[in-house]
Amino acid sequence: MGSCAFLMPPASIRFIREGDYNRKAAMAMAIPGVVAVLIAAFIVKSLPLDILRWLVIVVILYTSIVMLRAAYSKSH
């Protein structure tokens, strides 16, 4: 993850100079990202560890169910 973080700025210079990226999509991901960081900094940080653990388990289960349903719906 760290090597990817260090790789992305120099690799993206070419795309930014050529305008070869979707600006609307980039802004659509950047703005909610700032909100998510603020939520994590102020709300998630103050949650008790047990609640946070169960919240992570619920998110993982939900994501896995959605992905499995999508995989099975395309294969049949």
Secondary structure, DSSP 8 states (H G I E B T S, - for coil): -HHHHHHHHHHHHHHHHHT-S-HHHHHHHHHHHHHHHHHHHHTGGGS-HHHHHHHHHHHHHHHHHHHHHHHHHHH-
